[in-house]
Amino acid sequence: MNIEEIKKEYKLNEEQFEEMYQNVRKIVFENAKTYENPTAVIIGGQTGAGKGGIDVYSKKEFKKQNMDSIVIDVDSYRMLHPRGEEIVKKYPTWYNDITAQEVNPIAKKIIKETIDKGYNFIFEGTMKNTEVLETMKNMPKNYNKVVRVIATSPKESLLTAFERNEAQVNTVGYGRFTNVDTHDLSYEGVAKTLKIIEESKVPDRIQIFTRGEDIVSPKLVYDSNNKNNEYNTAYETLVEYRKKDEEKMKDTIEERLNSILNERIVDDRELEQREKLKQKMGM
């Protein structure tokens, strides 16, 4: 079976889709609160960049202001697919592609309801295209719009994504498989989208982070609300700190890559992706 045939096999009918959507709603909107002047935090970065750390950082920022917030994370919805466990075990390297046909439209419905009801929210995405800019343009004027992007080199994010997958497989039996080409498209898309977003002047604030000493402590390196930034624009900051990140991690590449290559192989597709990873690392 090819991917389109597999997707068709697992496509939910209207009743099943609605049930899945309502299950997501129960989790996402539990204890959600409406605010007169809510804040939307839009997080961007390629797969494996470390967006989860900015999620945690953003939640803490809301807590400091004694405010609640909800997190909209598409990946967390996948296992709510009624056949999610079956899909991930049977087709681990196609898991994201198969479940995307449900989770993507569900995420859009969740975002719309979130905005309509005036909730503070944190949306984690790759920001590989300008769809999120259109979402911000359509927000009510009372929404405070904050964009946070993490500057991580492509080699670092690729290695992290593969390492994360292996750790998840070893722990729970399945992981978040990484397609190298998809990663690269999102890496390139983030910079292009950030430049367009910055020039649009739609966000109220743009911040650039790098990884900190640990995953939940990202380091702020650019803030559009500050006058004394190291670089003139958020886009320039992203580009330069990606370069710095690659320089910082270059001595660890070979050891980390060998560890990944020595792990068990699920199928031919994963083997193919590991070969692409090896090429990307220059090995």
N, C-alpha and C positions, 0 to 999 in steps of 0.2 A: 504493500500500500504506500502511495505517496502522501505527502503532508496534507494536501487538499482533501484526499479521501479520509484521512484520519480525523481532520478537523470536522468534516461533515458527520462522521460517526459520533463525535462527542458534542455536537452542537445542541444546545438546549432548546426545547420548544418554549412558547410564550409563558406557559404556566410554570415551568421549571425555572426559567429566567427570572420571573417575578418572585418566586420563592427565594432564589439565591440573593436577589437584590434586597429583599426585605431582611434577610439574615445579615447582610452587610450593614444595612441601616441600623439594626438593633445594636450592633457593636460600635459603629462609628458615632452614633448620636446619643449614646447612653450618657446622661448627665450633661449634655451640651447646653450652653447658656447663650442667650442673645445679648448683644451689646449695642449701645447707641452708636458708638464709633468703633466698629470691629477692625481687626488687623488680619490681613492675609499675608502669610510668609510663603514665598515661592522659592523652593530650593532647586538648584540646578547642578548638574555634574554628570559625567559619563558613568557607565556601569563600573563599580569598584572604586570610585573616586573617594568615597567616604562620606556620602550624604547623610548616612545615619547619625554621624556625630553632630551634624548641624541640626538634625531633628531634635536630638536631646538638648542641645544648646538652646534651641528656640523654645522648647517646652519650659526650660528653666527660666528663660527671659519672661515668659508669660506669668510664671509662678511668682517671680520677684515683684510683679505688679499686681499680685493677688487676682489674677484672671485665669480662667480656664481656656483650653483650646482643644481642638480635635486635630488628629493627624490623618491625612488622606494619603494612603500608601497603597498603590495598585497591587504590588506584589503580595501584600498581606491578604488580599481577597482571593487569591488563586485556590487555596485549599478549601474554600467554602463552595467551590464547584462540587456538586453532588457526586461526581466521579473523579474528583481531584486526586485522591490517593491512588486510584487505579491508573490514572494518566501518568503520574509522576514515576510510578514503578514500572509501567509498561513502556513508556516513551520518555525517559528522563531528559533526553536532549531536545525533545520537541515540546516539552511541558509549557514553556512560556508562550510559544506560538499557538498551541491548541487552546489554552485558557484565555488568551488575549481577546478572542471573539466574544467572551462574556465580560471579563473584568474591565475592558476599556470603555464600553458603553455604560457600565455600572458606575465607574469612576466619574464620568461626565454628569450622570444624574445626581450623584452624591455632591459634586462640586456646586451644581446649580442650586440644590436645596440648601446647602451650607450658606451660599451667598444670599439667597432669598430670605433666609431666617436670621442673617446677621451674626453668624458665629465667628469667633476667632478661629483661624485654621492654619495648618501647616501642610503644604502640598509638596510632596517629594516627587520629582520627575527628572528625566535626563535633560530637559530643555533643548532637545535636539532640533526643534522647529519653533516657529513663532505662534503656535496655537495658544500658548500660555499668555502671550501678549494680547491676543484678541480677548481672552478671558478677562484680563485686567482692565481692558478698555471698556468692557461691558459691566464692570462692577459699579454699584452705586457710589456717588461722590463721597459718602461718609466712610468708605472703606480706606484704611491706611494700607498701602501696598508696599511691601518690603521684598526685595529680591536678594537672595543669598546664594552665591555660587562658590564651589570649592575648586581651588586650583591644584590639580594633581596631574603629574606627568602620565602620558599614555602607558608607559612601561610599568609604572607603579600600579595604576588602576587595573591593568590586565592581569598582572601577577596576583594582586589582591583578590580579584574576581575568581580566578582559578583556585586560589588557596581557600577562599570562602566556600566554594562549591565542595571541595574535598573535605573540609571540616564538617560541613553539614551532612554530607553523605556518610561519613564515619560516625556521626553522632545520631542522626535520625533516619538514615537510610536513603535520603534523597537531598538534592541541593538545588541551587539556582545556576543552571548551566549557562556558560558564557560563549556566545558566538563572537569570534574575533572581528569579523567584518561589521557586525551590528555595533559592537563596542566602538570601532573606529569611526563609524558614521555619527554616533552620538558625541564622541570626543570633538570631532570637527564642527558638529552642529551647535554645541554649547557656545563656542566662541563667536560663531556667526550670529546666533540668536542674541547673545548678550550685547553685542555691538548694536544690533537693531533696537533692542529694548532700551539701551542707554540713550541712543539718539532720539528715541520717541518721547522721552521725558515723561512717560506714563507712570512709572513707579515713583513713590515718594522717597524711597531710599534704596540704594544698591550697596551691598557689602560683598567683599571677596575674602574668603578664608583659605587657610592651608591646614593640613593636618597638624595637630598639636602633639604633645607628649603621649597622649592616649586618644582613643577613638572618640571619646565623649567630650574632649576639650580642644575643639578646633581653634586655630589662632587667627584673629582678625587682622588682615593686612591692608584693607582698603575700606573706607566708609565715605559715601558721597556726602554725608553730613559733616565731615571733617574737612578743614581747609589745608591741613599739612600732611597730605598723603605722599607716600614715596613716589608714586607715579600719578600722572594727570587724570587718567580715566580708569574705570573699572576694567574695560577691555584690555588696556595695556598692562594692568596689574595681573590679570589672568594669564596673559601670554608670558610675561616675565617670570612669574612664580611657578608656572609649569616647567620652565627651563631650570629654575633653581631646584625644583623637586627632583628632576631627573638627575641632576648632578649629585644631589645628596644621596640617592639610592643606588647609584651605578655599581658600587663595589659589592652589593648584595645580590645582584641579578643572577649570576651563574649558580650560586648555591640554592636560591629559591626556585629557579627554573628546574634544576635537576631533581629537586624534591617533588615537584609537580609531575615531571615526566616519569618518575618511578612509581607513581600511584597506579592502582588498578584501572583497566580500561572498560568502559561500559559498552561501547559499540564503535563501529567504524567512523561515525560522525565525530565522536569525541576524539578519536585518534587523529582525525584530520585537523581538528581545531588545535590540538596540542602541537602539531607540526607547524601550523600557522603561528602559534604563540612562539615557538622556537625561532622562527624566522624573524618575528617582530623584535625579539630580544637580541638579534644579531648573532645567534649561535649556530 
